[in-house]
Amino acid sequence: MLSADWDKDRPATTYMELFSCALDAAPEYCDDPRVEKVCRVKVDFKNANRKGFETKRKYGFFGKKSWLIDVELQCIFGSKTGGLHFKSLIAGAVSGTATAEFD
């Protein structure tokens, strides 16, 4: 689950990094040398319906309005594309896009 604080003056995107480790027990931190970065997932929620999301205003009532959007990512292994496929869900419904960016 990702939480993104978004206002209309910034791109409606957020990122998440996906890591992998072949050990039976995962290390405590992702900077362990046995942990490898798989990809960075870019979540674009510019087309999300903002109704019902928590809002706040900077600097009081007349300040800029922003939305707190909780985004759930689903990773589908071995999809038709032959690799990793991601879906972004907002309030339980598929919304926006999620794409993997490999180094």
C-alpha positions in Angstrom: 0.0 0.0 0.0 1.3 3.4 -1.0 0.0 6.7 0.3 0.4 9.8 -2.0 -0.2 13.4 -1.1 -1.3 15.0 -4.3 -2.2 18.5 -5.5 -3.0 19.8 -9.0 0.3 21.5 -9.4 2.4 18.4 -9.2 2.5 15.3 -11.5 0.0 12.6 -10.2 2.6 10.0 -9.9 4.4 8.1 -7.1 7.1 5.4 -7.1 7.8 2.2 -5.3 10.9 0.1 -5.5 10.6 -3.7 -5.7 13.4 -5.8 -4.2 14.3 -9.5 -4.2 16.3 -11.8 -2.0 17.0 -15.6 -2.5 17.5 -16.3 1.2 15.0 -18.3 3.2 14.7 -15.6 5.8 14.7 -12.0 4.5 17.3 -9.6 5.8 16.2 -6.9 8.1 17.1 -4.0 5.7 17.0 -3.7 1.9 20.6 -2.3 1.8 21.9 -5.8 2.7 24.3 -6.9 0.0 22.2 -10.1 -0.7 19.2 -8.0 -1.6 18.8 -7.0 -5.3 16.7 -4.2 -6.7 14.3 -5.7 -9.3 12.7 -2.6 -10.6 11.0 0.7 -9.8 7.2 0.8 -10.2 5.8 4.1 -11.4 2.1 4.6 -10.4 0.2 7.2 -12.4 -3.1 8.2 -10.8 -4.0 11.3 -12.7 -7.3 9.9 -13.9 -8.3 8.7 -10.4 -11.7 10.0 -9.1 -10.8 12.1 -6.1 -14.2 12.1 -4.5 -14.3 10.5 -1.1 -10.5 10.9 -0.4 -9.2 12.8 2.6 -8.4 16.4 1.8 -6.3 19.0 3.5 -5.4 22.6 2.8 -2.0 24.2 3.3 -2.1 27.5 5.2 -5.7 27.3 6.3 -9.1 27.5 4.5 -7.8 29.6 1.5 -4.7 27.5 1.0 -4.0 25.0 -1.7 -6.1 21.8 -1.6 -4.4 18.4 -1.7 -5.7 14.8 -1.5 -4.3 11.9 0.4 -4.7 8.9 -1.9 -4.0 5.3 -0.8 -2.9 3.2 -3.7 -2.7 -0.6 -3.6 -0.4 -2.4 -6.1 -1.0 -5.9 -7.3 1.9 -7.7 -9.0 0.9 -10.5 -11.4 3.7 -12.9 -12.1 4.0 -14.6 -15.5 1.2 -12.7 -17.1 0.6 -12.7 -20.9 3.5 -10.4 -21.3 5.9 -13.0 -19.9 7.1 -11.0 -17.0 5.8 -8.8 -14.2 2.6 -6.9 -14.7 1.2 -4.4 -12.2 -2.2 -3.1 -11.4 -2.9 0.0 -9.3 -6.1 0.0 -7.2 -7.6 2.9 -5.5 -10.5 2.2 -3.1 -10.6 -1.4 -4.4 -11.0 -0.5 -8.1 -8.4 -0.6 -10.9 -7.5 3.1 -11.4 -4.6 4.6 -13.3 -1.5 2.7 -14.5 1.4 1.0 -12.9 4.5 0.3 -15.0 7.8 -1.3 -14.1 11.0 0.6 -14.9 14.0 -1.7 -15.1 17.6 -0.4 -14.8 
